Amino acid sequence: MKMAIDAMGGDYAPEEIIKGAVTGARQNGVGVILVGPQDRIEQELAKYNHNSIDVSIVHTDEYLIEGEPAAYALRKKRNASILVAVKQVRDGKADAVLSMGPTGGVYSAALQVLGMVEGISRPMIGGPFLGYSPQSIIVDMGGNVDNRPDQLLDFAVVGTVYARKSLNILNPTVALLSNGKEEGKGNDVVKQAYDLFKKSGLNFVGNVEGSDLVAGSANVIVCDGFVGNCVVKFNEGLALKNMEWWRSKLAETMPLNKVDEIIEDYRQALYPPRSAGAGTLWGVNGVVCKNHGASRSQDIVATIEIAKRAVEMDLVNALKAELEVVRRRLNQTSLVNFTR
Amino acid sequence: MKMAIDAMGGDYAPEEIIKGAVTGARQNGVGVILVGPQDRIEQELAKYNHNSIDVSIVHTDEYLIEGEPAAYALRKKRNASILVAVKQVRDGKADAVLSMGPTGGVYSAALQVLGMVEGISRPMIGGPFLGYSPQSIIVDMGGNVDNRPDQLLDFAVVGTVYARKSLNILNPTVALLSNGKEEGKGNDVVKQAYDLFKKSGLNFVGNVEGSDLVAGSANVIVCDGFVGNCVVKFNEGLALKNMEWWRSKLAETMPLNKVDEIIEDYRQALYPPRSAGAGTLWGVNGVVCKNHGASRSQDIVATIEIAKRAVEMDLVNALKAELEVVRRRLNQTSLVNFTR
């Protein structure tokens, strides 16, 4: 198995990316294709022993810069590292592609080069995000905004497939995140989606509220990416703050090694175990993994592991097969036109 | 000072409402007007010593039931307790009105009977919601959904007034909650609001992300009530879960009285100090306070204190005065039409 890695994507590229790629390749027993300027990559590679692992370089001088409008930049930079990396998957040279670069760039490159699974209109990012509710997937959390009701249904269908495949839940419950549990609560899009969900044949249990994300009241909780992004980032900020508060509080009453031990337990309670599909762009016709821009080498290692599991589970084909079933059911009853 | 209290609003009405009203009246040195069925109120009052406090009853047999469509129900029930209670303020018999009843009912009654301060289109609920960022107000958190860009600007103006008046911040910074800090990030409404905010003369510092709610990166953080409601309820659920986790964790290593002490410190870190205006319907032409449906007597006491401070600070007139200033500035430069 080979992973194409955008060596120039991320705040600490290429140094941390290449460090993580070497470690991740060794730990996971996979090959890596590093995409970026040959000289800079070789310079970094020279720092590590990589004799026993399968590393190759695909040269390109162009790459995206954080903050530039991604779609526009990709039209100018036809050899941007992210585009070249994604092409490795399209051309069968790699099984998955990884980038820590700008989200918009990864989205656009995936969409342009690999395209979407038929019937899905946009890439989405989802997964469990809270350790207290490890059996709850939130989708979309990638900042996929201004979704139509039928796109929220896409999220629900894809989320159902991932819950089944990566969390081993036979008949995942599906809910809409709203500002109240009762039918009739919600903004316009959620209200319209409610009707669509009811008729979808999915295991729809109605609306849930923000606190239900903590309780894990449904396996697949669907929301517009604007809301999902706000909640997920709020949670990230709060987790760090909580750990900081407790670390300093506990240090008043117990030895530091004991503090570290308890904080580590807390960290594990807050963050869900890594599941296949977390951080992958769902709905894309290939395995594309994205981690945050501030990723360090250990994050690259983790992302390689996630990508490996997504490839092993054959998530893309599982999604296609499931969509076929849902689509057939929906077409029979003429409820949704999936062929937009 | 007198508070009109909807004795029939809330999951534990009228028992807990009346218990709280009696205690709150005594503690805060205010009078209370209890609105609801005379016999039921008298029956509850009989349980408490209320000789030294100013309690009166305004009788009505009608009240709203949780779950019924509020606006529709209020058309049928012209003597609903919430309507009658709000009328006490309109008629100068009370200085503020309090209800733990359905949010929609309180909104509609306030809007119908008291109306909005000129230039504001909808009631909003805001305030500090996280102890880690006590100088940060989020508005709207009341579930005021599908807002236009100019309504988000209303939130910003009103939030600025409240931050100035209730948090004593001279020139509060204002930000838009978005799915990224950069200009250009956001859903359509946020992007349009961004331009409006830039030209508003407010102390606008741009977009902030979910984690900035924790960091308190701006004094007034503006969002659609759908997003605000999801984040605030997520935070509520998470706070309870965190306290539960830590309580059981600490109990493994220390005596229970020590555990209680630390958990109480944590609770105080998580929840902001009560500020004037928290839980009041902002923008309404009068002081209307709302607390959650599950409120117990101690919540009623707290709400009475908040209402008292809002009256003392003369928040409604402060808002009118500030709006006049902002409006004059905006009209001069013809940037926003406040007279929609």
Boltz contact constraints between the chains, C-beta under 6 A:
constraints:
  - contact:
      token1: [A, 132]
      token2: [B, 241]
      max_distance: 6.0
  - contact:
      token1: [A, 143]
      token2: [B, 179]
      max_distance: 6.0
  - contact:
      token1: [A, 145]
      token2: [B, 187]
      max_distance: 6.0
  - contact:
      token1: [A, 146]
      token2: [B, 187]
      max_distance: 6.0
  - contact:
      token1: [A, 146]
      token2: [B, 188]
      max_distance: 6.0
  - contact:
      token1: [A, 179]
      token2: [B, 143]
      max_distance: 6.0
  - contact:
      token1: [A, 179]
      token2: [B, 226]
      max_distance: 6.0
  - contact:
      token1: [A, 179]
      token2: [B, 229]
      max_distance: 6.0
  - contact:
      token1: [A, 187]
      token2: [B, 145]
      max_distance: 6.0
  - contact:
      token1: [A, 187]
      token2: [B, 146]
      max_distance: 6.0
  - contact:
      token1: [A, 187]
      token2: [B, 226]
      max_distance: 6.0
  - contact:
      token1: [A, 188]
      token2: [B, 146]
      max_distance: 6.0
  - contact:
      token1: [A, 209]
      token2: [B, 233]
      max_distance: 6.0
  - contact:
      token1: [A, 210]
      token2: [B, 230]
      max_distance: 6.0
  - contact:
      token1: [A, 210]
      token2: [B, 233]
      max_distance: 6.0
  - contact:
      token1: [A, 210]
      token2: [B, 234]
      max_distance: 6.0
  - contact:
      token1: [A, 211]
      token2: [B, 233]
      max_distance: 6.0
  - contact:
      token1: [A, 211]
      token2: [B, 236]
      max_distance: 6.0
  - contact:
      token1: [A, 211]
      token2: [B, 237]
      max_distance: 6.0
  - contact:
      token1: [A, 213]
      token2: [B, 234]
      max_distance: 6.0
  - contact:
      token1: [A, 214]
      token2: [B, 237]
      max_distance: 6.0
  - contact:
      token1: [A, 214]
      token2: [B, 238]
      max_distance: 6.0
  - contact:
      token1: [A, 214]
      token2: [B, 241]
      max_distance: 6.0
  - contact:
      token1: [A, 226]
      token2: [B, 179]
      max_distance: 6.0
  - contact:
      token1: [A, 226]
      token2: [B, 187]
      max_distance: 6.0
  - contact:
      token1: [A, 227]
      token2: [B, 227]
      max_distance: 6.0
  - contact:
      token1: [A, 227]
      token2: [B, 230]
      max_distance: 6.0
  - contact:
      token1: [A, 229]
      token2: [B, 179]
      max_distance: 6.0
  - contact:
      token1: [A, 230]
      token2: [B, 210]
      max_distance: 6.0
  - contact:
      token1: [A, 230]
      token2: [B, 227]
      max_distance: 6.0
  - contact:
      token1: [A, 230]
      token2: [B, 231]
      max_distance: 6.0
  - contact:
      token1: [A, 231]
      token2: [B, 230]
      max_distance: 6.0
  - contact:
      token1: [A, 231]
      token2: [B, 231]
      max_distance: 6.0
  - contact:
      token1: [A, 231]
      token2: [B, 234]
      max_distance: 6.0
  - contact:
      token1: [A, 233]
      token2: [B, 209]
      max_distance: 6.0
  - contact:
      token1: [A, 233]
      token2: [B, 210]
      max_distance: 6.0
  - contact:
      token1: [A, 233]
      token2: [B, 211]
      max_distance: 6.0
  - contact:
      token1: [A, 234]
      token2: [B, 210]
      max_distance: 6.0
  - contact:
      token1: [A, 234]
      token2: [B, 213]
      max_distance: 6.0
  - contact:
      token1: [A, 234]
      token2: [B, 231]
      max_distance: 6.0
  - contact:
      token1: [A, 236]
      token2: [B, 211]
      max_distance: 6.0
  - contact:
      token1: [A, 237]
      token2: [B, 211]
      max_distance: 6.0
  - contact:
      token1: [A, 237]
      token2: [B, 214]
      max_distance: 6.0
  - contact:
      token1: [A, 238]
      token2: [B, 214]
      max_distance: 6.0
  - contact:
      token1: [A, 241]
      token2: [B, 132]
      max_distance: 6.0
  - contact:
      token1: [A, 241]
      token2: [B, 214]
      max_distance: 6.0
  - contact:
      token1: [A, 245]
      token2: [B, 269]
      max_distance: 6.0
  - contact:
      token1: [A, 269]
      token2: [B, 245]
      max_distance: 6.0
